[in-house]
Amino acid sequence: MTEAAPANQVLLRCQNVSVRRGEREVVRDVSLALRTGELVGLLGPNGAGKSTLLDALGGAVVPAQGRIERDGRVAIALQSPDLARRTVLANVTLALAWWGVPRPQRADRALQALATMGAEHLAPRAARTLSGGERRRVHIARALAVRPDILLLDEPFAGLDAETRATLLQDAASALRSRARATLVVVHDRAEAWALADRLLILIAGELVAEGPPRELLEHPPSQLVARFLGFDGMLTDAGETLLTRPPHVILDPAGPLRARVTRAVALEDGARLELELEHGRLYTVAPLPAPRPGDTVRVRVQGGVRFPLAAPESVLASI
Amino acid sequence: MQLLWDELRDAVPLIVHGNPYLLSVVWFTIQVAVIATVLAAAIGVPIALVIGLGRFPGRRMLQVFANASLALPPVVVGFFLFLLFVPQGPLGALHLTVTRKAVFIAQTVLALPYIVALTAAAIQGLPPGLLAQARLLGAGRRQLCTLALREARIGVLAAVIAALGTTLSEVGAIVLVGDNVYGYDQTLASATLYEANAAHYADAVAIAIVLIGLILVLMGGVSLLQQQDGGIRLRFRSAT
């Protein structure tokens, strides 16, 4: 594909793909599609097979089963932002040389990509002198510079401190969005997924268990497995139903209908995260200071959460 | 102690007055060291790249073999080369015994393991993401090799230093294949042995001093290049 593809055109489609690493099937029967203009987040716990799926989508690994169709060139940015012992600009132009961009175009394109990532000022610096956050910026800029039709990024914000990550995330959120490209970003952290993605794919134990816009998935997780992974850590069981809650759903209220005992309190910056034991389950909430202490009895009400039939096996829940 | 002092005192005029024999041995030593190291690099670097970058079964075995060959006694190497070169040997038709060519070949063979093992190790020591990322961004085989050598340049130059060191100082193999013929196929190291065996201690000391000086100059020069700004700036053009 040489020119910008029309909006919503499928650039990458994989059907029933399974990938093996040695004897182990790491990705199982995954089907998905990436379209032009989309920024898709691939979210999953450690060892879910996210990087393996990314490798397979990019053609770095051959699937044991299934079909992957790509319409255009794919660039993968690996998790580790290793750069050559050259200047930042030379690193990006080198990537353009690998990609096959004619020499006269390289410097301009490299500087443009660096500017997109807010890293233009780093161009003359030696790569070895960069901080972790700067290296990540250059690493992403290098992938953007080649202007692939499909861009796959493996945990581009891994290993950064919270402040650096927040700033980089802010810049990357707009830099990674392109109408001419389909972008898939593997993320480990839910906050990154909310900040970046138009659409989320959730991979657990090698299987694609949910797909949809982040807000929709959070409000209506399709299964208990997905809900627990998305942070629904509280659970009440009653009358043939399981109610799963996130901390904002659980409110301390002296007039609340439920009686609970505080079993654990973890201090936070502006309050405490409380573990509450109730007659039919356990809930978690965040309370402002002064927060109740372990052993205290409190009244709570639940506002929101998601309900599932009681049949969900505990062993599955425990695995996430 | 007096003997050493006397021999040192007698050796100085031999060095200072530019003894023609000594000069010819110095020149041949430099030729052997440089040519054997260059040949070993020309043969060894591609092998090291295959070991360092290749993804094929048996790659580890090759690395083990390369590492093990570092410990080969020069005399053993020289003896096998001698058996190859003698008129009855497989390469007898080439008439290499007691020739300068045999000395060049022996030193190249001895330098080769240093180039292969140390260069391959330097390439394998590169951050794995660097080469993998280059592959994923479309780098071809030539571009990968260029990147690997450039990034591993400190290790590659360490390999060259080690190879150069062995070509300057090794004696056993070249004496076996070249017979240490006076003024013909002698290097400074083999000439030292020759003069010492003949009890010409002042000559042996003079040659040894020159050898040490040459080692310091050549090795020091390459080491300086290696240390310059974290490694010599090798000029590789980016392959397009």
Chai-1 contact restraints between the chains, C-beta under 6 A:
chainA,res_idxA,chainB,res_idxB,connection_type,confidence,min_distance_angstrom,max_distance_angstrom,comment,restraint_id
A,I76,B,L136,contact,1.0,0.0,6.0,A-B,restraint_1
A,L78,B,G129,contact,1.0,0.0,6.0,A-B,restraint_2
A,L78,B,A132,contact,1.0,0.0,6.0,A-B,restraint_3
A,L78,B,Q133,contact,1.0,0.0,6.0,A-B,restraint_4
A,S80,B,G129,contact,1.0,0.0,6.0,A-B,restraint_5
A,D82,B,P127,contact,1.0,0.0,6.0,A-B,restraint_6
A,D82,B,G129,contact,1.0,0.0,6.0,A-B,restraint_7
A,D82,B,L130,contact,1.0,0.0,6.0,A-B,restraint_8
A,A84,B,E151,contact,1.0,0.0,6.0,A-B,restraint_9
A,A95,B,L137,contact,1.0,0.0,6.0,A-B,restraint_10
A,A97,B,S238,contact,1.0,0.0,6.0,A-B,restraint_11
A,A97,B,T240,contact,1.0,0.0,6.0,A-B,restraint_12
A,W98,B,A134,contact,1.0,0.0,6.0,A-B,restraint_13
A,W98,B,L137,contact,1.0,0.0,6.0,A-B,restraint_14
A,W98,B,G138,contact,1.0,0.0,6.0,A-B,restraint_15
A,W98,B,A139,contact,1.0,0.0,6.0,A-B,restraint_16
A,W98,B,Q143,contact,1.0,0.0,6.0,A-B,restraint_17
A,W99,B,L137,contact,1.0,0.0,6.0,A-B,restraint_18
A,W99,B,G138,contact,1.0,0.0,6.0,A-B,restraint_19
